[in-house]
Amino acid sequence: MNDSHPEIRETSPAAAPVGATDGYLLPWGHPEGWPAIPNGVRGRYRAPTEACLLEANTDREAVAAWLDRKGSASPSTLAAYRREVSRLLLWAAELRGKALSDLGTQDYRAYQRFLGDPQPRDRWVADGGRKWALGAPGWRPFYGDLTAQSQEYALRVIRDLLSFLAQAGYLIGNPLALINICAHAHNESVAVQRARAPRRRALGRRLWIRLQSAVNNWPEKTPQAQFEKARARWMLTLMYALGPRISDLRGSFGDIHREAVGDRDLWIWSIAGKGGKFAQLPLPSPVVDEMVRFRKSIGIPAFPVDGETTPLVPRSTDTNRNRPLTRQGLDRIVRQTLDSAAQQAYDDGDPEAAERLSRASAHALRHTAATDILESGVDMRVAADLMRHSDIRTTQGYTTPELSRLMDALDQRDLEWRDH
């Protein structure tokens, strides 16, 4: 067994669901009420043992070896790999009754179709698109409809896993190598997305004001409550204005620096984001004002300095000041604010707003930033630059004209925080 991933362990009979003692639980967290994963000891597509270059007798050990090989990837990338493997293994166990090493080409064609429209939906897709905690009753493997790009990404991750296992002599071949994962994913997504077009993700200005109101109503009776309120206001402003991925918020204030851009002096946020893509995003004046406000509230100088390690969104103001809030913590703040705003909208007699807010997620703020910029009449390429969408362009840093154009687009938006 490969022990370099110590969290990979065989399921004990006591821990496994009844009748599943020959299986294992997902090592990074197994959802309650879902079947154990067959271990694949007698998998249909297993290669002869003597041909295997891995110290792996079961599928879980083979997956652990693949994860070891990916050990140099970022934590967020590894989490994405585990997510895609989890979805496949749960699907195989739940709907096919198979282990990973039992899955053939026809199984993967079925899984490809499933990614485009997971059914039964109430079993596989979280209600309202929420990212529930793994142990919560509302947790589901998917938290919304997958775009064509996300479907293709899922299959590419699995294809990489299978390629590794085939090359290592654990499997006799790679079934996904026989399937066109690009064209089918796109076609499936178009059909599904057309059917679900009314589910708009962007919140719009009216719902953004409701989010502001929800934060404004947070209590301030203790220093900790004051800090949490100021932190939420700052991070939500950043998300609404610039549409960063939530993982981008785990950076530090040292990523923000002042720079002369043409005839303007701008504050620039440098991000090394998803897939190693580098981006520079200019901060509009209202965002700079909110940055100064937050920094003063936690007792540090108004403006960042080179090399500063203070997290953009710190865990606390005491011993954890220099530790960034976890991704789960960031999601929790967004969820708490959305739920508060939804309840307030319902109390105000606005059920449509309440429903949209309750169904939203952190990603909705990212969509909102892009939508607002496009609706202001700005060229689509500018919005793509802001979102760092690789299907429009691959961003490797901006030239001075590009930064100026992006700043002009951001300046057209109403980003002021309303205190009442």
Secondary structure as GFF3:
##gff-version 3
##sequence-region A 1 420
A	DSSP	beta_strand	23	24	.	.	.	ID=ss1
A	DSSP	beta_strand	37	38	.	.	.	ID=ss2
A	DSSP	three_ten_helix	49	51	.	.	.	ID=ss3
A	DSSP	alpha_helix	59	69	.	.	.	ID=ss4
A	DSSP	alpha_helix	75	91	.	.	.	ID=ss5
A	DSSP	pi_helix	92	96	.	.	.	ID=ss6
A	DSSP	three_ten_helix	100	102	.	.	.	ID=ss7
A	DSSP	alpha_helix	105	116	.	.	.	ID=ss8
A	DSSP	alpha_helix	121	124	.	.	.	ID=ss9
A	DSSP	three_ten_helix	127	129	.	.	.	ID=ss10
A	DSSP	alpha_helix	148	167	.	.	.	ID=ss11
A	DSSP	three_ten_helix	175	178	.	.	.	ID=ss12
A	DSSP	alpha_helix	183	195	.	.	.	ID=ss13
A	DSSP	alpha_helix	204	216	.	.	.	ID=ss14
A	DSSP	alpha_helix	223	242	.	.	.	ID=ss15
A	DSSP	three_ten_helix	246	250	.	.	.	ID=ss16
A	DSSP	three_ten_helix	253	255	.	.	.	ID=ss17
A	DSSP	beta_strand	256	261	.	.	.	ID=ss18
A	DSSP	beta_strand	264	272	.	.	.	ID=ss19
A	DSSP	three_ten_helix	274	276	.	.	.	ID=ss20
A	DSSP	beta_strand	278	282	.	.	.	ID=ss21
A	DSSP	alpha_helix	285	297	.	.	.	ID=ss22
A	DSSP	alpha_helix	327	347	.	.	.	ID=ss23
A	DSSP	alpha_helix	351	359	.	.	.	ID=ss24
A	DSSP	alpha_helix	362	375	.	.	.	ID=ss25
A	DSSP	alpha_helix	380	387	.	.	.	ID=ss26
A	DSSP	alpha_helix	400	411	.	.	.	ID=ss27
###
